[in-house]
Amino acid sequence: MEEKMLIEEELADYNHIFKETGAVYNELARLSSLPTSEYWVLYYLFASKGQCTQKDICDQYCMSKQTVNTAQKHLESKGYLRRRTDVNDKRSKQMMLTEKGHAFANERIAPVLKAENQVFLRMGEAGRRQLIEGSRLYLKFLEQETRDLIESEDPLGSNHNNGS
């Protein structure tokens, strides 16, 4: 098979796996009766031992501040988290799980974390290393190959009127 066709096939496989992985997490969010953004806020809070900032979540999941803020307000209104001013940075708010939030996360998030740990255990050390190193290499090269697009003021020609 020609290398270009092989690469296109492998990239399609990779993208399909990435999409299907996301679908698993979307289903887990649905089963928890939470919108996906709220699920990820609770997931991160629980995995972070019950405390983090909005910026932490935005950085981890590439979610906008507005999305995280809306999710956090909804979770706060449900009694799952509370906010307080960060003692180290008065402009920042710490989010913390409430007792109700801990109970919900123990029921809905802890089993997912356990499953993820089991997956890594089943992969074995070599498989885990391959996954992490391969993903890291893909990210490095993707950043290099897209740098000009990202740094350009009109990377994909969006300011052109397409001949109309």
VMD Tcl script that builds the backbone (N, CA, C; Angstrom):
set m [mol new atoms 492]
animate dup $m
set s [atomselect $m all]
$s set {name element resname resid chain x y z} {
  {N N MET 1 A 0.848 -1.176 0.000}
  {CA C MET 1 A 0.000 0.000 0.000}
  {C C MET 1 A 0.893 1.239 0.000}
  {N N GLU 2 A 0.503 2.207 -0.757}
  {CA C GLU 2 A 1.241 3.456 -0.843}
  {C C GLU 2 A 1.268 4.130 0.536}
  {N N GLU 3 A 2.428 4.721 0.884}
  {CA C GLU 3 A 2.590 5.293 2.229}
  {C C GLU 3 A 1.533 6.349 2.547}
  {N N LYS 4 A 1.217 7.220 1.573}
  {CA C LYS 4 A 0.223 8.271 1.812}
  {C C LYS 4 A -1.134 7.666 2.172}
  {N N MET 5 A -1.518 6.613 1.474}
  {CA C MET 5 A -2.799 5.954 1.765}
  {C C MET 5 A -2.761 5.274 3.130}
  {N N LEU 6 A -1.620 4.674 3.452}
  {CA C LEU 6 A -1.463 4.023 4.747}
  {C C LEU 6 A -1.588 5.048 5.873}
  {N N ILE 7 A -0.927 6.187 5.705}
  {CA C ILE 7 A -0.987 7.245 6.722}
  {C C ILE 7 A -2.418 7.753 6.872}
  {N N GLU 8 A -3.116 7.962 5.755}
  {CA C GLU 8 A -4.505 8.422 5.834}
  {C C GLU 8 A -5.382 7.409 6.565}
  {N N GLU 9 A -5.156 6.127 6.300}
  {CA C GLU 9 A -5.910 5.065 6.967}
  {C C GLU 9 A -5.610 5.033 8.469}
  {N N GLU 10 A -4.335 5.133 8.808}
  {CA C GLU 10 A -3.942 5.117 10.219}
  {C C GLU 10 A -4.480 6.339 10.954}
  {N N LEU 11 A -4.445 7.497 10.293}
  {CA C LEU 11 A -4.977 8.712 10.908}
  {C C LEU 11 A -6.487 8.590 11.115}
  {N N ALA 12 A -7.179 8.005 10.150}
  {CA C ALA 12 A -8.620 7.776 10.301}
  {C C ALA 12 A -8.880 6.834 11.477}
  {N N ASP 13 A -8.061 5.790 11.616}
  {CA C ASP 13 A -8.192 4.868 12.754}
  {C C ASP 13 A -7.980 5.608 14.071}
  {N N TYR 14 A -6.921 6.420 14.125}
  {CA C TYR 14 A -6.614 7.174 15.343}
  {C C TYR 14 A -7.776 8.110 15.693}
  {N N ASN 15 A -8.273 8.853 14.695}
  {CA C ASN 15 A -9.375 9.782 14.934}
  {C C ASN 15 A -10.633 9.048 15.386}
  {N N HIS 16 A -10.878 7.865 14.828}
  {CA C HIS 16 A -12.031 7.068 15.236}
  {C C HIS 16 A -11.885 6.629 16.701}
  {N N ILE 17 A -10.705 6.176 17.068}
  {CA C ILE 17 A -10.453 5.759 18.457}
  {C C ILE 17 A -10.641 6.942 19.407}
  {N N PHE 18 A -10.112 8.104 19.016}
  {CA C PHE 18 A -10.242 9.320 19.827}
  {C C PHE 18 A -11.723 9.661 20.018}
  {N N LYS 19 A -12.504 9.601 18.921}
  {CA C LYS 19 A -13.937 9.892 18.970}
  {C C LYS 19 A -14.670 8.871 19.838}
  {N N GLU 20 A -14.358 7.610 19.684}
  {CA C GLU 20 A -15.026 6.566 20.458}
  {C C GLU 20 A -14.676 6.655 21.946}
  {N N THR 21 A -13.451 7.049 22.252}
  {CA C THR 21 A -13.068 7.255 23.651}
  {C C THR 21 A -13.922 8.370 24.249}
  {N N GLY 22 A -14.067 9.460 23.502}
  {CA C GLY 22 A -14.932 10.551 23.945}
  {C C GLY 22 A -16.368 10.104 24.136}
  {N N ALA 23 A -16.834 9.221 23.252}
  {CA C ALA 23 A -18.208 8.717 23.346}
  {C C ALA 23 A -18.414 7.914 24.632}
  {N N VAL 24 A -17.396 7.166 25.052}
  {CA C VAL 24 A -17.496 6.413 26.311}
  {C C VAL 24 A -17.697 7.389 27.470}
  {N N TYR 25 A -16.886 8.445 27.509}
  {CA C TYR 25 A -17.011 9.419 28.594}
  {C C TYR 25 A -18.333 10.187 28.510}
  {N N ASN 26 A -18.795 10.488 27.296}
  {CA C ASN 26 A -20.097 11.151 27.158}
  {C C ASN 26 A -21.213 10.268 27.705}
  {N N GLU 27 A -21.123 8.968 27.461}
  {CA C GLU 27 A -22.125 8.030 27.984}
  {C C GLU 27 A -22.060 7.965 29.512}
  {N N LEU 28 A -20.850 7.983 30.061}
  {CA C LEU 28 A -20.705 7.986 31.519}
  {C C LEU 28 A -21.305 9.254 32.117}
  {N N ALA 29 A -21.102 10.391 31.447}
  {CA C ALA 29 A -21.704 11.642 31.913}
  {C C ALA 29 A -23.225 11.530 31.863}
  {N N ARG 30 A -23.751 10.999 30.763}
  {CA C ARG 30 A -25.198 10.842 30.618}
  {C C ARG 30 A -25.763 9.953 31.729}
  {N N LEU 31 A -25.073 8.855 32.008}
  {CA C LEU 31 A -25.530 7.936 33.060}
  {C C LEU 31 A -25.485 8.577 34.447}
  {N N SER 32 A -24.635 9.577 34.607}
  {CA C SER 32 A -24.554 10.271 35.896}
  {C C SER 32 A -25.616 11.359 36.013}
  {N N SER 33 A -26.407 11.539 34.946}
  {CA C SER 33 A -27.468 12.558 34.896}
  {C C SER 33 A -26.922 13.979 34.914}
  {N N LEU 34 A -25.695 14.133 34.438}
  {CA C LEU 34 A -25.090 15.459 34.376}
  {C C LEU 34 A -24.735 15.801 32.934}
  {N N PRO 35 A -24.831 17.086 32.571}
  {CA C PRO 35 A -24.265 17.500 31.290}
  {C C PRO 35 A -22.753 17.236 31.305}
  {N N THR 36 A -22.189 17.029 30.140}
  {CA C THR 36 A -20.774 16.669 30.042}
  {C C THR 36 A -19.868 17.665 30.755}
  {N N SER 37 A -20.118 18.960 30.602}
  {CA C SER 37 A -19.242 19.957 31.235}
  {C C SER 37 A -19.296 19.846 32.762}
  {N N GLU 38 A -20.470 19.613 33.317}
  {CA C GLU 38 A -20.589 19.453 34.769}
  {C C GLU 38 A -19.903 18.166 35.225}
  {N N TYR 39 A -20.034 17.124 34.428}
  {CA C TYR 39 A -19.379 15.852 34.743}
  {C C TYR 39 A -17.869 16.052 34.853}
  {N N TRP 40 A -17.278 16.766 33.868}
  {CA C TRP 40 A -15.821 16.951 33.884}
  {C C TRP 40 A -15.369 17.829 35.042}
  {N N VAL 41 A -16.175 18.819 35.407}
  {CA C VAL 41 A -15.825 19.643 36.573}
  {C C VAL 41 A -15.803 18.770 37.827}
  {N N LEU 42 A -16.832 17.950 38.015}
  {CA C LEU 42 A -16.863 17.057 39.183}
  {C C LEU 42 A -15.746 16.022 39.123}
  {N N TYR 43 A -15.510 15.478 37.940}
  {CA C TYR 43 A -14.447 14.479 37.763}
  {C C TYR 43 A -13.109 15.070 38.203}
  {N N TYR 44 A -12.805 16.270 37.693}
  {CA C TYR 44 A -11.522 16.898 38.018}
  {C C TYR 44 A -11.442 17.233 39.503}
  {N N LEU 45 A -12.519 17.783 40.034}
  {CA C LEU 45 A -12.538 18.117 41.465}
  {C C LEU 45 A -12.293 16.875 42.318}
  {N N PHE 46 A -12.976 15.797 41.996}
  {CA C PHE 46 A -12.834 14.561 42.768}
  {C C PHE 46 A -11.425 13.991 42.622}
  {N N ALA 47 A -10.919 13.961 41.401}
  {CA C ALA 47 A -9.570 13.437 41.156}
  {C C ALA 47 A -8.504 14.320 41.797}
  {N N SER 48 A -8.835 15.604 42.008}
  {CA C SER 48 A -7.910 16.557 42.638}
  {C C SER 48 A -8.099 16.607 44.145}
  {N N LYS 49 A -8.667 15.581 44.698}
  {CA C LYS 49 A -8.902 15.478 46.145}
  {C C LYS 49 A -9.867 16.541 46.647}
  {N N GLY 50 A -10.808 16.950 45.761}
  {CA C GLY 50 A -11.915 17.787 46.200}
  {C C GLY 50 A -11.708 19.275 46.172}
  {N N GLN 51 A -10.627 19.753 45.536}
  {CA C GLN 51 A -10.378 21.193 45.537}
  {C C GLN 51 A -9.537 21.592 44.328}
  {N N CYS 52 A -9.954 22.665 43.629}
  {CA C CYS 52 A -9.181 23.200 42.506}
  {C C CYS 52 A -9.759 24.558 42.122}
  {N N THR 53 A -9.160 25.194 41.134}
  {CA C THR 53 A -9.672 26.467 40.635}
  {C C THR 53 A -10.322 26.256 39.269}
  {N N GLN 54 A -11.083 27.258 38.866}
  {CA C GLN 54 A -11.697 27.244 37.538}
  {C C GLN 54 A -10.608 27.161 36.471}
  {N N LYS 55 A -9.529 27.887 36.662}
  {CA C LYS 55 A -8.428 27.894 35.695}
  {C C LYS 55 A -7.817 26.500 35.542}
  {N N ASP 56 A -7.689 25.773 36.648}
  {CA C ASP 56 A -7.155 24.406 36.583}
  {C C ASP 56 A -7.968 23.558 35.606}
  {N N ILE 57 A -9.285 23.649 35.715}
  {CA C ILE 57 A -10.167 22.843 34.865}
  {C C ILE 57 A -10.106 23.323 33.421}
  {N N CYS 58 A -10.119 24.640 33.227}
  {CA C CYS 58 A -10.006 25.189 31.865}
  {C C CYS 58 A -8.732 24.689 31.197}
  {N N ASP 59 A -7.630 24.731 31.922}
  {CA C ASP 59 A -6.343 24.296 31.373}
  {C C ASP 59 A -6.322 22.796 31.092}
  {N N GLN 60 A -6.872 22.001 31.987}
  {CA C GLN 60 A -6.837 20.543 31.847}
  {C C GLN 60 A -7.670 20.051 30.677}
  {N N TYR 61 A -8.858 20.624 30.491}
  {CA C TYR 61 A -9.796 20.095 29.502}
  {C C TYR 61 A -10.025 21.007 28.307}
  {N N CYS 62 A -9.253 22.094 28.200}
  {CA C CYS 62 A -9.420 23.045 27.091}
  {C C CYS 62 A -10.873 23.510 26.988}
  {N N MET 63 A -11.469 23.764 28.129}
  {CA C MET 63 A -12.837 24.274 28.174}
  {C C MET 63 A -12.765 25.782 28.395}
  {N N SER 64 A -13.719 26.506 27.817}
  {CA C SER 64 A -13.729 27.956 27.995}
  {C C SER 64 A -14.091 28.307 29.436}
  {N N LYS 65 A -13.676 29.501 29.861}
  {CA C LYS 65 A -14.013 29.965 31.208}
  {C C LYS 65 A -15.527 30.032 31.388}
  {N N GLN 66 A -16.210 30.465 30.330}
  {CA C GLN 66 A -17.665 30.587 30.393}
  {C C GLN 66 A -18.318 29.219 30.619}
  {N N THR 67 A -17.845 28.202 29.912}
  {CA C THR 67 A -18.397 26.848 30.065}
  {C C THR 67 A -18.179 26.329 31.477}
  {N N VAL 68 A -16.955 26.480 31.974}
  {CA C VAL 68 A -16.641 25.999 33.327}
  {C C VAL 68 A -17.420 26.799 34.367}
  {N N ASN 69 A -17.523 28.104 34.166}
  {CA C ASN 69 A -18.255 28.951 35.106}
  {C C ASN 69 A -19.728 28.544 35.172}
  {N N THR 70 A -20.331 28.308 34.013}
  {CA C THR 70 A -21.731 27.877 33.974}
  {C C THR 70 A -21.897 26.529 34.669}
  {N N ALA 71 A -21.005 25.591 34.370}
  {CA C ALA 71 A -21.062 24.263 34.998}
  {C C ALA 71 A -20.907 24.376 36.506}
  {N N GLN 72 A -19.975 25.200 36.932}
  {CA C GLN 72 A -19.725 25.330 38.374}
  {C C GLN 72 A -20.932 25.962 39.060}
  {N N LYS 73 A -21.579 26.932 38.419}
  {CA C LYS 73 A -22.777 27.547 39.014}
  {C C LYS 73 A -23.910 26.526 39.140}
  {N N HIS 74 A -24.082 25.696 38.104}
  {CA C HIS 74 A -25.122 24.661 38.169}
  {C C HIS 74 A -24.816 23.649 39.273}
  {N N LEU 75 A -23.561 23.236 39.367}
  {CA C LEU 75 A -23.172 22.273 40.407}
  {C C LEU 75 A -23.324 22.881 41.797}
  {N N GLU 76 A -23.042 24.166 41.891}
  {CA C GLU 76 A -23.210 24.857 43.174}
  {C C GLU 76 A -24.697 24.909 43.550}
  {N N SER 77 A -25.551 25.188 42.564}
  {CA C SER 77 A -26.996 25.248 42.850}
  {C C SER 77 A -27.560 23.870 43.215}
  {N N LYS 78 A -26.912 22.800 42.761}
  {CA C LYS 78 A -27.328 21.434 43.114}
  {C C LYS 78 A -26.745 20.995 44.458}
  {N N GLY 79 A -25.871 21.835 45.013}
  {CA C GLY 79 A -25.285 21.525 46.311}
  {C C GLY 79 A -24.057 20.627 46.256}
  {N N TYR 80 A -23.460 20.464 45.063}
  {CA C TYR 80 A -22.303 19.577 44.909}
  {C C TYR 80 A -20.965 20.268 45.167}
  {N N LEU 81 A -20.931 21.577 45.025}
  {CA C LEU 81 A -19.677 22.280 45.293}
  {C C LEU 81 A -19.956 23.650 45.862}
  {N N ARG 82 A -18.918 24.210 46.447}
  {CA C ARG 82 A -18.982 25.591 46.928}
  {C C ARG 82 A -17.698 26.279 46.505}
  {N N ARG 83 A -17.746 27.598 46.506}
  {CA C ARG 83 A -16.572 28.376 46.109}
  {C C ARG 83 A -16.161 29.304 47.236}
  {N N ARG 84 A -14.863 29.565 47.263}
  {CA C ARG 84 A -14.348 30.563 48.203}
  {C C ARG 84 A -13.152 31.238 47.540}
  {N N THR 85 A -12.852 32.430 47.984}
  {CA C THR 85 A -11.719 33.170 47.442}
  {C C THR 85 A -10.426 32.459 47.800}
  {N N ASP 86 A -9.560 32.315 46.819}
  {CA C ASP 86 A -8.257 31.668 47.016}
  {C C ASP 86 A -7.407 32.544 47.929}
  {N N VAL 87 A -6.842 31.956 48.965}
  {CA C VAL 87 A -6.032 32.722 49.916}
  {C C VAL 87 A -4.753 33.247 49.270}
  {N N ASN 88 A -4.250 32.569 48.245}
  {CA C ASN 88 A -3.016 32.989 47.575}
  {C C ASN 88 A -3.251 33.982 46.446}
  {N N ASP 89 A -4.460 34.013 45.885}
  {CA C ASP 89 A -4.777 34.897 44.771}
  {C C ASP 89 A -6.228 35.342 44.928}
  {N N LYS 90 A -6.405 36.557 45.420}
  {CA C LYS 90 A -7.743 37.065 45.728}
  {C C LYS 90 A -8.641 37.141 44.489}
  {N N ARG 91 A -8.057 37.147 43.281}
  {CA C ARG 91 A -8.856 37.199 42.055}
  {C C ARG 91 A -9.408 35.827 41.686}
  {N N SER 92 A -8.871 34.804 42.290}
  {CA C SER 92 A -9.228 33.429 41.946}
  {C C SER 92 A -10.154 32.825 42.997}
  {N N LYS 93 A -11.017 31.938 42.540}
  {CA C LYS 93 A -11.926 31.229 43.450}
  {C C LYS 93 A -11.561 29.751 43.474}
  {N N GLN 94 A -11.446 29.217 44.681}
  {CA C GLN 94 A -11.248 27.779 44.866}
  {C C GLN 94 A -12.617 27.114 44.828}
  {N N MET 95 A -12.710 26.003 44.129}
  {CA C MET 95 A -13.925 25.194 44.154}
  {C C MET 95 A -13.653 24.002 45.052}
  {N N MET 96 A -14.633 23.666 45.868}
  {CA C MET 96 A -14.494 22.515 46.760}
  {C C MET 96 A -15.761 21.695 46.714}
  {N N LEU 97 A -15.600 20.386 46.763}
  {CA C LEU 97 A -16.759 19.506 46.841}
  {C C LEU 97 A -17.407 19.650 48.211}
  {N N THR 98 A -18.719 19.680 48.221}
  {CA C THR 98 A -19.459 19.638 49.482}
  {C C THR 98 A -19.595 18.171 49.891}
  {N N GLU 99 A -20.185 17.946 51.037}
  {CA C GLU 99 A -20.440 16.566 51.468}
  {C C GLU 99 A -21.321 15.851 50.435}
  {N N LYS 100 A -22.341 16.560 49.955}
  {CA C LYS 100 A -23.229 15.998 48.930}
  {C C LYS 100 A -22.450 15.726 47.634}
  {N N GLY 101 A -21.548 16.643 47.289}
  {CA C GLY 101 A -20.721 16.461 46.093}
  {C C GLY 101 A -19.796 15.264 46.215}
  {N N HIS 102 A -19.200 15.094 47.400}
  {CA C HIS 102 A -18.334 13.925 47.649}
  {C C HIS 102 A -19.134 12.633 47.521}
  {N N ALA 103 A -20.330 12.631 48.085}
  {CA C ALA 103 A -21.164 11.425 48.025}
  {C C ALA 103 A -21.516 11.094 46.572}
  {N N PHE 104 A -21.900 12.114 45.810}
  {CA C PHE 104 A -22.242 11.905 44.398}
  {C C PHE 104 A -21.021 11.414 43.622}
  {N N ALA 105 A -19.880 12.059 43.842}
  {CA C ALA 105 A -18.652 11.677 43.134}
  {C C ALA 105 A -18.202 10.274 43.530}
  {N N ASN 106 A -18.350 9.922 44.788}
  {CA C ASN 106 A -18.010 8.556 45.220}
  {C C ASN 106 A -18.861 7.521 44.492}
  {N N GLU 107 A -20.104 7.882 44.234}
  {CA C GLU 107 A -21.019 6.958 43.560}
  {C C GLU 107 A -20.817 6.950 42.044}
  {N N ARG 108 A -20.555 8.123 41.444}
  {CA C ARG 108 A -20.549 8.243 39.982}
  {C C ARG 108 A -19.173 8.434 39.346}
  {N N ILE 109 A -18.230 9.008 40.068}
  {CA C ILE 109 A -16.902 9.287 39.501}
  {C C ILE 109 A -15.880 8.246 39.947}
  {N N ALA 110 A -15.905 7.874 41.210}
  {CA C ALA 110 A -14.926 6.901 41.728}
  {C C ALA 110 A -14.898 5.608 40.915}
  {N N PRO 111 A -16.048 5.048 40.513}
  {CA C PRO 111 A -15.991 3.824 39.703}
  {C C PRO 111 A -15.313 4.034 38.343}
  {N N VAL 112 A -15.434 5.234 37.798}
  {CA C VAL 112 A -14.781 5.537 36.516}
  {C C VAL 112 A -13.272 5.602 36.711}
  {N N LEU 113 A -12.839 6.267 37.773}
  {CA C LEU 113 A -11.404 6.321 38.067}
  {C C LEU 113 A -10.850 4.917 38.299}
  {N N LYS 114 A -11.619 4.096 38.983}
  {CA C LYS 114 A -11.200 2.713 39.217}
  {C C LYS 114 A -11.089 1.959 37.889}
  {N N ALA 115 A -12.067 2.151 37.011}
  {CA C ALA 115 A -12.033 1.494 35.696}
  {C C ALA 115 A -10.823 1.954 34.888}
  {N N GLU 116 A -10.531 3.259 34.931}
  {CA C GLU 116 A -9.359 3.777 34.211}
  {C C GLU 116 A -8.077 3.146 34.749}
  {N N ASN 117 A -7.992 3.019 36.061}
  {CA C ASN 117 A -6.822 2.372 36.659}
  {C C ASN 117 A -6.715 0.917 36.222}
  {N N GLN 118 A -7.843 0.228 36.158}
  {CA C GLN 118 A -7.852 -1.167 35.708}
  {C C GLN 118 A -7.395 -1.282 34.255}
  {N N VAL 119 A -7.836 -0.341 33.422}
  {CA C VAL 119 A -7.412 -0.331 32.016}
  {C C VAL 119 A -5.896 -0.220 31.942}
  {N N PHE 120 A -5.334 0.730 32.688}
  {CA C PHE 120 A -3.877 0.901 32.661}
  {C C PHE 120 A -3.173 -0.333 33.210}
  {N N LEU 121 A -3.728 -0.939 34.235}
  {CA C LEU 121 A -3.148 -2.158 34.788}
  {C C LEU 121 A -3.145 -3.268 33.735}
  {N N ARG 122 A -4.263 -3.431 33.033}
  {CA C ARG 122 A -4.370 -4.467 32.005}
  {C C ARG 122 A -3.441 -4.219 30.823}
  {N N MET 123 A -3.136 -2.953 30.544}
  {CA C MET 123 A -2.253 -2.626 29.422}
  {C C MET 123 A -0.814 -3.062 29.678}
  {N N GLY 124 A -0.453 -3.176 30.922}
  {CA C GLY 124 A 0.923 -3.507 31.261}
  {C C GLY 124 A 1.816 -2.284 31.125}
  {N N GLU 125 A 2.978 -2.377 31.747}
  {CA C GLU 125 A 3.893 -1.235 31.760}
  {C C GLU 125 A 4.306 -0.820 30.353}
  {N N ALA 126 A 4.631 -1.773 29.502}
  {CA C ALA 126 A 5.077 -1.453 28.138}
  {C C ALA 126 A 3.956 -0.780 27.345}
  {N N GLY 127 A 2.734 -1.278 27.477}
  {CA C GLY 127 A 1.603 -0.688 26.770}
  {C C GLY 127 A 1.312 0.726 27.232}
  {N N ARG 128 A 1.390 0.932 28.545}
  {CA C ARG 128 A 1.176 2.282 29.094}
  {C C ARG 128 A 2.236 3.240 28.583}
  {N N ARG 129 A 3.477 2.786 28.622}
  {CA C ARG 129 A 4.583 3.630 28.168}
  {C C ARG 129 A 4.408 3.988 26.688}
  {N N GLN 130 A 4.039 2.989 25.868}
  {CA C GLN 130 A 3.822 3.234 24.439}
  {C C GLN 130 A 2.713 4.253 24.221}
  {N N LEU 131 A 1.604 4.091 24.941}
  {CA C LEU 131 A 0.482 5.010 24.800}
  {C C LEU 131 A 0.896 6.428 25.163}
  {N N ILE 132 A 1.554 6.580 26.290}
  {CA C ILE 132 A 1.946 7.910 26.762}
  {C C ILE 132 A 2.997 8.522 25.847}
  {N N GLU 133 A 4.022 7.766 25.515}
  {CA C GLU 133 A 5.082 8.298 24.652}
  {C C GLU 133 A 4.557 8.601 23.253}
  {N N GLY 134 A 3.719 7.720 22.706}
  {CA C GLY 134 A 3.145 7.956 21.380}
  {C C GLY 134 A 2.247 9.178 21.373}
  {N N SER 135 A 1.441 9.334 22.407}
  {CA C SER 135 A 0.556 10.501 22.506}
  {C C SER 135 A 1.361 11.782 22.662}
  {N N ARG 136 A 2.406 11.722 23.468}
  {CA C ARG 136 A 3.265 12.891 23.671}
  {C C ARG 136 A 3.949 13.290 22.361}
  {N N LEU 137 A 4.431 12.308 21.609}
  {CA C LEU 137 A 5.088 12.561 20.329}
  {C C LEU 137 A 4.095 13.141 19.320}
  {N N TYR 138 A 2.884 12.582 19.270}
  {CA C TYR 138 A 1.846 13.092 18.372}
  {C C TYR 138 A 1.553 14.556 18.698}
  {N N LEU 139 A 1.398 14.880 19.981}
  {CA C LEU 139 A 1.126 16.253 20.399}
  {C C LEU 139 A 2.263 17.183 19.999}
  {N N LYS 140 A 3.491 16.769 20.246}
  {CA C LYS 140 A 4.659 17.593 19.911}
  {C C LYS 140 A 4.676 17.918 18.420}
  {N N PHE 141 A 4.501 16.895 17.587}
  {CA C PHE 141 A 4.538 17.104 16.139}
  {C C PHE 141 A 3.318 17.885 15.653}
  {N N LEU 142 A 2.154 17.663 16.262}
  {CA C LEU 142 A 0.960 18.409 15.888}
  {C C LEU 142 A 1.152 19.893 16.184}
  {N N GLU 143 A 1.727 20.197 17.348}
  {CA C GLU 143 A 2.006 21.601 17.685}
  {C C GLU 143 A 2.974 22.212 16.682}
  {N N GLN 144 A 4.013 21.474 16.295}
  {CA C GLN 144 A 4.982 21.979 15.321}
  {C C GLN 144 A 4.329 22.210 13.959}
  {N N GLU 145 A 3.545 21.246 13.506}
  {CA C GLU 145 A 2.949 21.311 12.169}
  {C C GLU 145 A 1.833 22.347 12.065}
  {N N THR 146 A 1.228 22.719 13.183}
  {CA C THR 146 A 0.120 23.682 13.143}
  {C C THR 146 A 0.501 25.059 13.686}
  {N N ARG 147 A 1.744 25.224 14.097}
  {CA C ARG 147 A 2.178 26.494 14.690}
  {C C ARG 147 A 1.869 27.681 13.780}
  {N N ASP 148 A 2.202 27.575 12.488}
  {CA C ASP 148 A 1.959 28.687 11.569}
  {C C ASP 148 A 0.468 28.988 11.436}
  {N N LEU 149 A -0.363 27.962 11.416}
  {CA C LEU 149 A -1.813 28.175 11.341}
  {C C LEU 149 A -2.315 28.907 12.575}
  {N N ILE 150 A -1.822 28.509 13.724}
  {CA C ILE 150 A -2.268 29.098 14.985}
  {C C ILE 150 A -1.776 30.532 15.136}
  {N N GLU 151 A -0.555 30.794 14.707}
  {CA C GLU 151 A 0.026 32.124 14.879}
  {C C GLU 151 A -0.409 33.108 13.804}
  {N N SER 152 A -0.946 32.625 12.706}
  {CA C SER 152 A -1.408 33.484 11.626}
  {C C SER 152 A -2.660 34.232 12.068}
  {N N GLU 153 A -2.812 35.474 11.590}
  {CA C GLU 153 A -4.006 36.237 11.945}
  {C C GLU 153 A -5.249 35.700 11.246}
  {N N ASP 154 A -5.080 35.085 10.081}
  {CA C ASP 154 A -6.201 34.539 9.319}
  {C C ASP 154 A -5.805 33.153 8.821}
  {N N PRO 155 A -5.639 32.189 9.767}
  {CA C PRO 155 A -5.024 30.906 9.437}
  {C C PRO 155 A -5.726 30.086 8.375}
  {N N LEU 156 A -7.021 30.098 8.362}
  {CA C LEU 156 A -7.747 29.236 7.438}
  {C C LEU 156 A -8.524 30.038 6.406}
  {N N GLY 157 A -8.147 31.299 6.252}
  {CA C GLY 157 A -8.799 32.120 5.246}
  {C C GLY 157 A -10.207 32.541 5.627}
  {N N SER 158 A -10.492 32.614 6.916}
  {CA C SER 158 A -11.854 32.914 7.359}
  {C C SER 158 A -12.271 34.359 7.086}
  {N N ASN 159 A -11.304 35.253 6.861}
  {CA C ASN 159 A -11.654 36.650 6.601}
  {C C ASN 159 A -11.898 36.926 5.129}
  {N N HIS 160 A -11.775 35.910 4.298}
  {CA C HIS 160 A -12.017 36.086 2.871}
  {C C HIS 160 A -13.474 35.800 2.586}
  {N N ASN 161 A -14.026 36.501 1.601}
  {CA C ASN 161 A -15.453 36.334 1.330}
  {C C ASN 161 A -15.724 35.239 0.314}
  {N N ASN 162 A -14.749 34.392 0.032}
  {CA C ASN 162 A -14.909 33.235 -0.849}
  {C C ASN 162 A -15.507 33.590 -2.200}
  {N N GLY 163 A -15.135 34.742 -2.716}
  {CA C GLY 163 A -15.543 35.114 -4.063}
  {C C GLY 163 A -16.963 35.620 -4.179}
  {N N SER 164 A -17.665 35.827 -3.072}
  {CA C SER 164 A -19.040 36.314 -3.173}
  {C C SER 164 A -19.068 37.811 -3.264}
}
mol reanalyze $m
mol bondsrecalc $m
mol representation Tube
mol addrep $m
